Amino acid sequence: MVSRQSGRGGFAPWGSGCSAIAITALTLISAPAGAQSTARSGAPASNASESAAGQATGTDAATNADIVVTAQFRSQRLQDTPIAITAVNSEMLTARGQTNISQVAAEAPNVNLQRAPSTFGPAMQAFIRGVGQSDSNIALQPGVGLYVDDVYYSTLLGSMLELLDLDRVEILRGPQGTLAGQNSIGGAIKLYSKIPTGDDGGFLEGTYGSYHKTELRGAAGFTIVPDHLFARLSGVANNQDGYVTRYDYRCTHPGSTVPSFATSDKCKLGTEGGKSYGALRGTLRWEPTHGAEFTLIGDYTKDNSESAAATLLYVGSTAAPGAPATAPYSLGGVSLGTATGSPFITYSPFGNFSQDTFTHSPYVSYENYLNSAPRDGTTAYSTPAKNYVNTWGVSGRAKIDISDVFSVVSITAYRSYNSIFTSGDSTPLNVSLTTNDDRHTQFSQEVRLNGSVASLIDFTVGGYYLTQRDSNNQRVQLPTLEFVQSDRVHQVTKAAFANADVHPFQGLDVIGGIRYTDLQNDFFYGRLGTPGSIYGGAAPPSLAPLNGLAVPFSKKRVDYRATVQYRWSPGLMTYAQFSTGFRSGGANPRPFFPSQAINHGPETLNAYEIGFKSDLFDRRIRLNGSAFINKYKDILVTVSTCPVAPVAPCALPINAGAANIKGFELESTFRLVKGLLIDASLGYLDFNYTSLSPLAIAAGLTTSNDGPFVQRFRGSVGTQYTIDAGNLGTFTPRLDVNFQSRYFSNPVNRPPFNEIPARTILNGHLTYQDPGKIWGVTLEVNNLTDKLYYDGIFDNRGSTSFVQGSPALPRTWQVSIRRNF
């Protein structure tokens, strides 16, 4: 019997701590900068690691060395780039034990990246500065652009990537409409893998930990032809048992009339949240002659993980707490829920809604992934409890220097994936059992011409082409409806862009950018019945008019960027910027009635931003900050109460209206004494609707609602100290504290049922490294206080009467051994 029980974690904004950080920021800005030398903003720099960059600029290990980024299509120091960027290189990723993108985001201000609940499959929910997308359906475009080696990943499915042998991660905050293009309205996340350089180095790392976690990572570089041809191979294999246990309800409740499917394993049916992940990447770099470089990258990933962890939290209507389910369903005389709760709720953070007598654990579910009584007259069927993604891609990058001041870059890429995933409702009745089979292919081509004119102008002009095809096949089950959905999407994007950085005199840069986008996005509905159904295999009558319907969408758009930056001293740069971005519109992918087949238009954003980047006290303190006002229009949200009849079931994307988003961000690094490193970040957001559309008002939105996934405060503090033990090597303890305010997962805020509570999470590391830095051992403990919290809450009461939570991992530990060579 499971007996573990945890309470909800609370959070108190830091109050005086926030004021202290603000006062510290003002004090440091007014302090005199260090006297280090620095190149003019925009000067080329090598793509080096942090330590190598520090040596190149003559800094010592105790100072904040340079990180090189390519956010403006050319290599620049992070401190010279007038964009709010969180940049993390490979050494920092290793020190923090970060192996997936959501861990990096936890330390970036105003960035909310998390694993999607089981309903949306193996996907990432990505929001930056309150702008993004949570639904992974192929018809809906991301709000945050994801790029790997400058190749755009055009869907959220398959986007929760392992950080495999990376050189750096760049998280760009604010609309990147001119530099990154469509669907980067909130910002962009760019991952860059390590490129073989001929050093023939590598590493091998093995890990064992909680829930029988076993992981093997490794990478190696090879010189094939000295000075000309190099290769690098990297890979990861990760397996871990699930942490939410699925039990057979009748086995644990012998008097129940619910059908039983128990095994001999003490009523256990399986688990959720387990991982089975493997990935390989190979890179080949050829330099036939000086000024010419060709890079070929191929990758393959097979993720055969279990369905995402999910538990039942509530059953009832969208009315007051305790109201009975609007669409009650029962099996064997056992009801899904009543006014007093549900027999299948094992733990609820909302109050005493559990009628379960077996366990009070938040890590237990009665999901069996079986529909034993389909409502369309077919026989019982089961679905795989999987979050499966099989993806591969290949890209080629060519860079040719035409002259000393002009170069051409070409990036050609092809990507493909197949994803199969299942979502239920964490009950043995399976009111909403859905299985998905998604397929995706894309081809992209980008060409850039980079150049300089008489040390006065640095510029980039180029073109971009993307074509993608997607299909989504589902067997959908709702309390009153069951059908097969077979939709297709074909999208073509053409774009041209230009960016120029003018240096009229020393220290001043005036930057202008423009991008023209021509987008065509065609959606094709397919609605069928299940074989053997009461409709003879045809679509249910309410859906039949949708079958074969084509919905075209096209958009021509021009985005702009204008920036003025000034370097006041070697240690202080400030900038002011105006930029725009947009996210594509399209069709409603989930109309349950023809009246819900309503198209939505694109959303747009105009951003006004000021910021500074500083290196102070001989570069021992780095403090970067930004403040912004976003004018957000035609905001795209998905509502669960339709503004047209029938109102339920409903999952309708609408343009809700306009809002102002105001906020600020601070990022700092302190290296005050040898061996001590402190890094901290703080982000603040204030979201206010200024107008609502008639559809939004009819769906229940009010101007007092927060935008979905908007966190008022988000921040982190990390501290590590390297203890030099002489001939024994070094010991480095590290503690990370990540905190965030509460937020809502739905546009219509209905606390507590779609509210993710505030939380503060502590993670700890202890790393040993031998004197030669060949061997290393790390002990890692995450969620040190064993806090119960939810990565997400899925409030689906408008369609199925239930609320599910995605509990995060409890306290876990792992030990890693690393060998560098």
Rosetta blueprint (number, residue, H / E / L):
1 M L
2 V L
3 S L
4 R L
5 Q L
6 S L
7 G L
8 R E
9 G L
10 G L
11 F L
12 A L
13 P L
14 W L
15 G L
16 S H
17 G H
18 C H
19 S H
20 A H
21 I H
22 A H
23 I H
24 T H
25 A H
26 L H
27 T H
28 L H
29 I H
30 S H
31 A L
32 P L
33 A E
34 G L
35 A L
36 Q L
37 S L
38 T L
39 A L
40 R L
41 S L
42 G L
43 A L
44 P L
45 A L
46 S L
47 N L
48 A L
49 S L
50 E H
51 S H
52 A H
53 A H
54 G H
55 Q H
56 A H
57 T L
58 G L
59 T L
60 D L
61 A L
62 A L
63 T L
64 N L
65 A L
66 D L
67 I L
68 V E
69 V E
70 T L
71 A L
72 Q L
73 F L
74 R L
75 S L
76 Q E
77 R E
78 L H
79 Q H
80 D H
81 T L
82 P L
83 I L
84 A E
85 I E
86 T E
87 A E
88 V E
89 N E
90 S H
91 E H
92 M H
93 L H
94 T H
95 A H
96 R H
97 G L
98 Q L
99 T L
100 N E
101 I H
102 S H
103 Q H
104 V H
105 A H
106 A L
107 E L
108 A L
109 P L
110 N L
111 V E
112 N E
113 L E
114 Q E
115 R E
116 A L
117 P L
118 S H
119 T H
120 F H
121 G L
122 P L
123 A E
124 M E
125 Q E
126 A E
127 F E
128 I E
129 R L
130 G L
131 V E
132 G E
133 Q E
134 S L
135 D L
136 S L
137 N L
138 I L
139 A L
140 L L
141 Q L
142 P L
143 G L
144 V E
145 G E
146 L E
147 Y E
148 V E
149 D L
150 D L
151 V E
152 Y E
153 Y E
154 S L
155 T L
156 L L
157 L E
158 G L
159 S L
160 M L
161 L L
162 E E
163 L L
164 L L
165 D L
166 L E
167 D E
168 R E
169 V E
170 E E
171 I E
172 L E
173 R E
174 G L
175 P L
176 Q L
177 G L
178 T L
179 L L
180 A L
181 G L
182 Q L
183 N L
184 S L
185 I L
186 G L
187 G E
188 A E
189 I E
190 K E
191 L E
192 Y E
193 S E
194 K L
195 I L
196 P L
197 T L
198 G L
199 D L
200 D L
201 G L
202 G E
203 F E
204 L E
205 E E
206 G E
207 T E
208 Y E
209 G E
210 S H
211 Y H
212 H H
213 K E
214 T E
215 E E
216 L E
217 R E
218 G E
219 A E
220 A E
221 G E
222 F E
223 T E
224 I E
225 V E
226 P L
227 D L
228 H L
229 L E
230 F E
231 A E
232 R E
233 L E
234 S E
235 G E
236 V E
237 A E
238 N E
239 N E
240 Q E
241 D L
242 G L
243 Y L
244 V E
245 T E
246 R E
247 Y E
248 D L
249 Y H
250 R H
251 C H
252 T H
253 H L
254 P L
255 G L
256 S L
257 T L
258 V L
259 P L
260 S L
261 F L
262 A L
263 T L
264 S L
265 D L
266 K L
267 C L
268 K E
269 L E
270 G E
271 T E
272 E E
273 G L
274 G L
275 K E
276 S E
277 Y E
278 G E
279 A E
280 L E
281 R E
282 G E
283 T E
284 L E
285 R E
286 W E
287 E E
288 P E
289 T E
290 H L
291 G L
292 A E
293 E E
294 F E
295 T E
296 L E
297 I E
298 G E
299 D E
300 Y E
301 T E
302 K E
303 D E
304 N E
305 S E
306 E E
307 S L
308 A L
309 A L
310 A L
311 T E
312 L E
313 L E
314 Y E
315 V E
316 G L
317 S L
318 T L
319 A L
320 A L
321 P L
322 G L
323 A L
324 P L
325 A L
326 T L
327 A L
328 P L
329 Y L
330 S E
331 L E
332 G L
333 G L
334 V E
335 S E
336 L L
337 G L
338 T E
339 A L
340 T L
341 G E
342 S E
343 P L
344 F L
345 I L
346 T L
347 Y L
348 S L
349 P L
350 F L
351 G L
352 N L
353 F L
354 S E
355 Q L
356 D L
357 T L
358 F L
359 T L
360 H L
361 S L
362 P L
363 Y L
364 V E
365 S E
366 Y L
367 E L
368 N L
369 Y L
370 L E
371 N E
372 S L
373 A L
374 P L
375 R L
376 D L
377 G L
378 T L
379 T L
380 A L
381 Y E
382 S E
383 T L
384 P L
385 A L
386 K E
387 N E
388 Y E
389 V E
390 N E
391 T E
392 W E
393 G E
394 V E
395 S E
396 G E
397 R E
398 A E
399 K E
400 I E
401 D E
402 I L
403 S L
404 D L
405 V L
406 F E
407 S E
408 V E
409 V E
410 S E
411 I E
412 T E
413 A E
414 Y E
415 R E
416 S E
417 Y E
418 N E
419 S E
420 I E
421 F E
422 T E
423 S E
424 G L
425 D L
426 S L
427 T L
428 P L
429 L L
430 N L
431 V L
432 S L
433 L L
434 T E
435 T E
436 N E
437 D E
438 D E
439 R E
440 H E
441 T E
442 Q E
443 F E
444 S E
445 Q E
446 E E
447 V E
448 R E
449 L E
450 N E
451 G E
452 S E
453 V E
454 A L
455 S L
456 L L
457 I E
458 D E
459 F E
460 T E
461 V E
462 G E
463 G E
464 Y E
465 Y E
466 L E
467 T E
468 Q E
469 R E
470 D E
471 S E
472 N E
473 N E
474 Q E
475 R E
476 V E
477 Q E
478 L E
479 P L
480 T L
481 L E
482 E E
483 F E
484 V E
485 Q E
486 S E
487 D E
488 R E
489 V E
490 H E
491 Q E
492 V E
493 T E
494 K E
495 A E
496 A E
497 F E
498 A E
499 N E
500 A E
501 D E
502 V E
503 H E
504 P E
505 F E
506 Q L
507 G L
508 L E
509 D E
510 V E
511 I E
512 G E
513 G E
514 I E
515 R E
516 Y E
517 T E
518 D E
519 L E
520 Q E
521 N E
522 D E
523 F E
524 F E
525 Y L
526 G L
527 R E
528 L E
529 G L
530 T L
531 P L
532 G L
533 S L
534 I L
535 Y L
536 G L
537 G L
538 A L
539 A L
540 P L
541 P L
542 S L
543 L L
544 A H
545 P H
546 L H
547 N L
548 G L
549 L L
550 A E
551 V E
552 P E
553 F E
554 S E
555 K E
556 K E
557 R E
558 V E
559 D E
560 Y E
561 R E
562 A E
563 T E
564 V E
565 Q E
566 Y E
567 R E
568 W E
569 S E
570 P L
571 G L
572 L E
573 M E
574 T E
575 Y E
576 A E
577 Q E
578 F E
579 S E
580 T E
581 G E
582 F E
583 R E
584 S L
585 G L
586 G E
587 A L
588 N L
589 P L
590 R L
591 P L
592 F L
593 F L
594 P H
595 S H
596 Q H
597 A L
598 I L
599 N L
600 H E
601 G L
602 P L
603 E E
604 T E
605 L E
606 N E
607 A E
608 Y E
609 E E
610 I E
611 G E
612 F E
613 K E
614 S E
615 D E
616 L E
617 F L
618 D L
619 R L
620 R L
621 I E
622 R E
623 L E
624 N E
625 G E
626 S E
627 A E
628 F E
629 I E
630 N E
631 K E
632 Y E
633 K E
634 D L
635 I L
636 L E
637 V E
638 T E
639 V E
640 S L
641 T L
642 C L
643 P L
644 V L
645 A L
646 P L
647 V L
648 A L
649 P L
650 C L
651 A L
652 L E
653 P E
654 I E
655 N E
656 A L
657 G E
658 A E
659 A E
660 N E
661 I E
662 K E
663 G E
664 F E
665 E E
666 L E
667 E E
668 S E
669 T E
670 F E
671 R L
672 L L
673 V L
674 K L
675 G L
676 L E
677 L E
678 I E
679 D E
680 A E
681 S E
682 L E
683 G E
684 Y E
685 L E
686 D E
687 F E
688 N E
689 Y E
690 T E
691 S E
692 L E
693 S L
694 P H
695 L H
696 A H
697 I H
698 A H
699 A L
700 G L
701 L L
702 T L
703 T L
704 S L
705 N L
706 D L
707 G L
708 P L
709 F L
710 V L
711 Q L
712 R L
713 F E
714 R E
715 G E
716 S E
717 V E
718 G E
719 T E
720 Q E
721 Y E
722 T L
723 I E
724 D E
725 A L
726 G H
727 N H
728 L H
729 G L
730 T E
731 F E
732 T E
733 P E
734 R E
735 L E
736 D E
737 V E
738 N E
739 F E
740 Q E
741 S L
742 R L
743 Y E
744 F E
745 S L
746 N L
747 P L
748 V L
749 N L
750 R L
751 P L
752 P L
753 F L
754 N L
755 E E
756 I E
757 P L
758 A L
759 R E
760 T E
761 I E
762 L E
763 N E
764 G E
765 H E
766 L E
767 T E
768 Y E
769 Q E
770 D L
771 P L
772 G L
773 K L
774 I L
775 W E
776 G E
777 V E
778 T E
779 L E
780 E E
781 V E
782 N E
783 N L
784 L L
785 T L
786 D L
787 K L
788 L E
789 Y L
790 Y E
791 D E
792 G E
793 I E
794 F E
795 D E
796 N L
797 R L
798 G L
799 S L
800 T L
801 S L
802 F E
803 V E
804 Q E
805 G E
806 S E
807 P E
808 A L
809 L L
810 P L
811 R L
812 T E
813 W E
814 Q E
815 V E
816 S E
817 I E
818 R E
819 R E
820 N E
821 F L
